[in-house]
Amino acid sequence: MKVGFLGPIGSFTYTASLTAFPQADLVPVESITDLIKAYENMLVDYAVVPVENSIEGSVHQTVDYLFHQGNITAVAELVLPIKQQLMASGLDKDIERVYSHPQALAQSKKFLDENYPHAALEITESTAYAARYVAENPDDNIAAIAPSLSAETYGLDIIANDIQEIEDNNTRFWVLGTKVPNLTLTSKEKKVSIALTLADNQPGALYQALKIFAERKLDLTKIESRPLKTVLGEYFFLLDFLDNGSDLSSIFSDIEANGTTVKLFGTYEVYYL
Ligand SMILES: O=C(O)C(=O)C[C@]1(C(=O)O)C=C[C@@H](O)C=C1
């Protein structure tokens, strides 16, 4: 079985994938978009993609792609604790540039502002990619923000530990697939994720949709708006709720009765790693 992850080895997505699929053939892919495309093109059986971080919010590349392209379903959710480390080739570097994934740079912004206010921030497709790049250029005054596994993998020294803004930092990953995977992990809860697109300019449309969740006593765990990318001021809404066994098609037809469109991302067990 092939499981695609945001590579290279040492990224947070790698750890999430390895923990959930210890026996699988793990396939590194260079960007989140290419990873989802690899899944769509059936180059892998599952793809593990980051969807949301507790400090920085949704991973836009993932949620926007899943909303705008095709019908790709999440069949499991993995929640991984995230600890960011600052690393370089040697401990005595005068750091001029810091490389990482935008989510990791944002999670560590407070530390960087306080300790490296003049360092330029450089974006990479993943934290592990940043670590590998820093290791490949040992003479440059550069550092990476990445997991400790990346420091081990690429032979870098950790300059500062746990630099994320808030100690309790977690990222949700979705396992994209067609079949529910048989994981040897214990699930804590079951959730449903959907996107709503409201009828144009209809006063109370969002209220009408949300009312259905209140009436049916469905526990919403997330609501967020994202631009539809059509014109300024048009949005879709991402909603997650706990699956309490209610019939989803009857919930969705109630919502759609008011002209709102429902897109189902998936119904999935949530595993805390
Ligand atoms: O760059 C990585 O290591 C990833 O796995 C990506 C990613 C993300 O996209 O949010 C995953 C977890 C962390 O929040 C930071 C980066």
PDBQT file of the ligand as one rigid body, heavy atoms in Angstrom, charges set to zero:
ROOT
HETATM    1  O1  LIG A 301       6.310  21.205   6.764  1.00  0.00    +0.000 OA
HETATM    2  C1  LIG A 301       5.945  20.213   7.410  1.00  0.00    +0.000 C 
HETATM    3  O2  LIG A 301       6.694  19.584   8.159  1.00  0.00    +0.000 OA
HETATM    4  C2  LIG A 301       4.560  19.787   7.284  1.00  0.00    +0.000 C 
HETATM    5  O3  LIG A 301       4.293  18.638   7.499  1.00  0.00    +0.000 OA
HETATM    6  C3  LIG A 301       3.535  20.831   6.939  1.00  0.00    +0.000 C 
HETATM    7  C4  LIG A 301       2.952  21.545   8.136  1.00  0.00    +0.000 C 
HETATM    8  C5  LIG A 301       1.688  22.370   7.701  1.00  0.00    +0.000 C 
HETATM    9  O4  LIG A 301       1.383  22.505   6.546  1.00  0.00    +0.000 OA
HETATM   10  O5  LIG A 301       1.005  22.883   8.614  1.00  0.00    +0.000 OA
HETATM   11  C6  LIG A 301       2.513  20.569   9.127  1.00  0.00    +0.000 C 
HETATM   12  C7  LIG A 301       2.522  20.824  10.456  1.00  0.00    +0.000 C 
HETATM   13  C8  LIG A 301       2.993  22.113  11.006  1.00  0.00    +0.000 C 
HETATM   14  O6  LIG A 301       1.822  22.869  11.304  1.00  0.00    +0.000 OA
HETATM   15  C9  LIG A 301       3.828  22.867  10.028  1.00  0.00    +0.000 C 
HETATM   16  C10 LIG A 301       3.883  22.522   8.705  1.00  0.00    +0.000 C 
ENDROOT
TORSDOF 0
